[in-house]
Structures are given as C-alpha cells and as structure tokens.
Amino acid sequence: EPEVAPHLQAIAEAVWSDRRLRMRYRRGSEEGAVVERVADPLGLVSKAGVWYLVGRADSIRTYRVSRIIDLAILPDRFERPDEFDLAAYWDRSVAAYEDSLPSFPAVVRIRGEGLARLPTAMGPVRAREAIAAAGDPDDEGWLTLELRLEDFWNAELALLQLGPDAEVLEPLELRRHIADVTRSMAERYG
C-alpha cells in the first residue's frame, strides 16, 4: 500500500520553485525523536509507493515524506548545486543503505518451481539481481545463485518457501538446519 504523504504537493511546489522548507520531522519509527529542519528541497523520489525528499540542510539527506509532521514553504529561495545529480545521489544512497543492513550470504541451487517462487521469498528486485548474476543453468536446468539474505532465520524462512526445487549448498550450518527441518516435517506428515 502506498504511504499517506499529506505534504507531498507542497514539497513538489517547493522543489520546482527552489524555495526553502521548514519542517518538523519524526526520525525512525513512530517513537522516534521529532526534529526541526530548514532544508533546500533538491528532489523527490518514489520507491515502491513510498515518497522521499532529498534535501540539503547541513548536508544532503533523505527524508521519508510520510514522517514530516508540519511543513512550511519559506519565502527565500536557494541556489541549486550545479553538480547535484538526483539519480546518482539516489543510487549511492540506496547502495549505502543496503550495505548497512545485516547480510547473510547463502549459495543455493534452484530450478523450475523454486525459481518461480524466488521473487515471493526474497522480493522481486533481489531475485532478479541474483538470477542475472548467476549465469547459465547446468545441463539439468539448475542455476547456482548467491543470495544475500537478512540473517540465518530469515534465510530459513525464505529458502523453505522455495520447496523441493531448491537446495542450499552453503553455508553448511544452514544446509544442515534445512535438512533437519524438512526431515522433521516429512516424519510428521509421513
């Protein structure tokens, strides 16, 4: 579901007219601290139904529009930096964010129905990237994918969703765990 972003239209107007914004913004979650910022709105980005303001206060930062509590367009204008490229900034920002997340690498052999389930198990973008990096399937149609999952337990949940057309190769600890879980399930349903 797209997030509610009541200040989106005003922010867009400020971006187009190079006018400064004063905003009260909630950091992080519902319980996050509320801060006040005066920012130069450099651009807006929509990702998966969520709007982000890229603005310059003391430095260039990204603000989630739905977390803006109050907003005022100020009368003074700002000079847009000549060297600023919104698309390049966004790419760097997304890459830095993804690198900051916990990462659990796993190597998986996958084919057929497992491949069809991969976007549901780990998200369409990450699935597409993993498949693109895999190269060609072997003679039996198996692709070997290097997956980057959140942690051990999320890896278990995602990989069990793939069913019998997937096999964990690495790490060995995860392979053994998946084997134990599926063996236990087979015994229960036997």
C-alpha positions as CSV (number, residue, x, y, z in Angstrom):
1,E,0.0,0.0,0.0
2,P,1.3,3.5,-0.8
3,E,2.0,5.6,2.3
4,V,0.0,8.6,3.1
5,A,2.1,11.7,2.4
6,P,-0.1,14.8,3.0
7,H,2.7,17.3,2.4
8,L,3.7,15.8,-1.0
9,Q,2.1,18.5,-3.1
10,A,3.7,21.4,-1.1
11,I,7.1,19.7,-1.3
12,A,6.8,19.3,-5.0
13,E,5.9,23.0,-5.4
14,A,9.0,23.9,-3.3
15,V,11.2,21.7,-5.4
16,W,10.0,23.3,-8.6
17,S,10.3,26.8,-7.4
18,D,13.6,26.4,-5.5
19,R,12.1,27.5,-2.2
20,R,13.3,26.5,1.2
21,L,11.2,24.4,3.6
22,R,10.8,24.4,7.3
23,M,9.7,21.1,8.6
24,R,9.2,19.1,11.8
25,Y,10.3,15.6,11.0
26,R,10.0,12.3,13.0
27,R,13.2,10.3,12.9
28,G,12.9,6.5,12.5
29,S,9.8,4.9,13.9
30,E,6.6,6.1,15.5
31,E,8.5,6.7,18.7
32,G,11.4,8.5,17.0
33,A,12.6,11.9,18.1
34,V,11.0,14.9,16.4
35,V,13.5,17.4,14.9
36,E,13.0,20.7,13.1
37,R,14.9,21.3,9.9
38,V,15.2,24.1,7.4
39,A,16.1,22.4,4.1
40,D,16.6,23.1,0.5
41,P,14.4,20.6,-1.4
42,L,16.6,19.2,-4.2
43,G,14.2,16.4,-5.4
44,L,11.5,13.9,-4.8
45,V,11.9,10.1,-5.3
46,S,9.2,7.5,-5.2
47,K,10.2,3.9,-4.4
48,A,7.6,1.1,-4.0
49,G,4.9,3.6,-3.1
50,V,7.0,5.5,-0.6
51,W,8.0,9.1,-1.2
52,Y,11.3,10.5,-0.2
53,L,12.5,14.1,-0.1
54,V,16.2,14.7,-0.9
55,G,17.1,17.9,0.8
56,R,20.1,19.9,1.9
57,A,20.2,21.1,5.5
58,D,23.7,20.9,6.9
59,S,24.4,18.2,4.3
60,I,22.4,16.4,1.7
61,R,20.0,13.9,3.3
62,T,17.0,11.8,2.6
63,Y,13.7,12.3,4.4
64,R,10.7,10.0,4.3
65,V,7.8,12.3,3.3
66,S,5.3,10.4,5.5
67,R,7.3,11.3,8.6
68,I,7.0,15.0,8.0
69,I,4.7,16.3,10.7
70,D,4.5,20.0,9.8
71,L,5.7,21.8,6.8
72,A,6.0,25.4,5.7
73,I,7.3,26.8,2.4
74,L,9.6,29.7,3.2
75,P,9.7,32.9,1.0
76,D,13.5,32.7,0.5
77,R,14.9,30.8,-2.5
78,F,18.1,28.7,-2.6
79,E,20.8,28.0,-5.2
80,R,20.6,24.5,-6.5
81,P,24.1,23.0,-6.6
82,D,25.3,22.7,-10.2
83,E,27.0,19.3,-9.6
84,F,24.0,17.7,-7.9
85,D,22.5,14.7,-9.8
86,L,19.4,13.3,-8.1
87,A,19.6,9.9,-9.8
88,A,23.3,9.4,-9.0
89,Y,22.7,10.5,-5.3
90,W,19.7,8.1,-5.0
91,D,21.8,5.2,-6.4
92,R,24.6,5.9,-3.9
93,S,22.1,6.3,-1.1
94,V,20.3,3.0,-1.8
95,A,23.6,1.2,-2.1
96,A,24.9,2.6,1.2
97,Y,21.6,1.7,2.9
98,E,21.7,-1.9,1.6
99,D,25.3,-2.3,2.7
100,S,24.4,-1.1,6.2
101,L,21.7,-3.9,6.6
102,P,22.6,-7.2,8.2
103,S,23.6,-9.6,5.5
104,F,23.7,-13.4,5.5
105,P,25.2,-14.9,2.3
106,A,23.9,-18.2,1.0
107,V,24.6,-20.3,-2.1
108,V,21.6,-22.1,-3.5
109,R,20.9,-24.4,-6.4
110,I,17.5,-23.7,-7.9
111,R,15.3,-24.6,-10.9
112,G,11.7,-24.8,-12.0
113,E,9.1,-24.0,-9.4
114,G,11.8,-22.9,-6.9
115,L,12.8,-20.2,-9.4
116,A,9.2,-19.2,-9.9
117,R,8.8,-18.8,-6.1
118,L,12.0,-16.8,-5.6
119,P,10.5,-13.3,-6.1
120,T,7.9,-14.1,-3.4
121,A,10.6,-15.5,-1.0
122,M,13.0,-12.6,-1.2
123,G,11.5,-9.8,-3.2
124,P,11.3,-9.3,-7.0
125,V,14.3,-6.9,-7.3
126,R,16.7,-9.0,-5.3
127,A,15.5,-12.2,-7.0
128,R,16.1,-10.6,-10.4
129,E,19.6,-9.4,-9.5
130,A,20.6,-12.8,-8.1
131,I,19.3,-14.6,-11.3
132,A,21.1,-12.1,-13.6
133,A,24.4,-12.7,-11.7
134,A,24.0,-16.5,-11.9
135,G,25.0,-17.1,-15.5
136,D,23.7,-20.1,-17.4
137,P,21.9,-23.1,-15.9
138,D,23.7,-26.5,-15.9
139,D,22.6,-29.4,-18.1
140,E,19.8,-30.3,-15.7
141,G,18.4,-26.8,-15.6
142,W,19.8,-25.9,-12.2
143,L,21.0,-22.3,-11.6
144,T,23.5,-21.6,-8.8
145,L,22.6,-18.4,-7.0
146,E,24.5,-16.3,-4.5
147,L,21.8,-14.9,-2.3
148,R,22.1,-12.1,0.3
149,L,19.5,-12.6,3.0
150,E,18.9,-10.7,6.2
151,D,20.0,-13.3,8.8
152,F,20.0,-17.1,9.5
153,W,16.4,-17.2,10.5
154,N,15.1,-15.1,7.6
155,A,17.2,-17.3,5.3
156,E,15.5,-20.4,6.7
157,L,12.0,-18.9,6.1
158,A,12.9,-17.7,2.6
159,L,14.6,-20.9,1.5
160,L,11.8,-23.2,2.8
161,Q,9.4,-21.3,0.6
162,L,11.2,-22.4,-2.5
163,G,10.2,-26.1,-2.0
164,P,11.9,-29.1,-3.4
165,D,13.3,-27.3,-6.5
166,A,16.0,-25.6,-4.3
167,E,19.0,-26.9,-2.5
168,V,21.2,-25.0,0.0
169,L,24.8,-25.5,-0.8
170,E,26.4,-23.0,1.6
171,P,26.7,-22.3,4.4
172,L,26.9,-25.8,5.8
173,E,25.1,-24.8,9.0
174,L,22.1,-23.6,7.1
175,R,22.1,-26.7,4.8
176,R,22.1,-29.0,7.9
177,H,19.3,-26.9,9.5
178,I,17.1,-27.0,6.4
179,A,17.7,-30.8,6.2
180,D,16.7,-31.2,9.9
181,V,13.5,-29.1,9.4
182,T,12.4,-30.8,6.3
183,R,13.2,-34.3,7.7
184,S,11.1,-33.5,10.8
185,M,8.3,-32.2,8.6
186,A,8.4,-35.4,6.5
187,E,8.2,-37.5,9.6
188,R,5.2,-35.5,10.9
189,Y,3.3,-35.8,7.6
190,G,4.6,-39.3,6.8
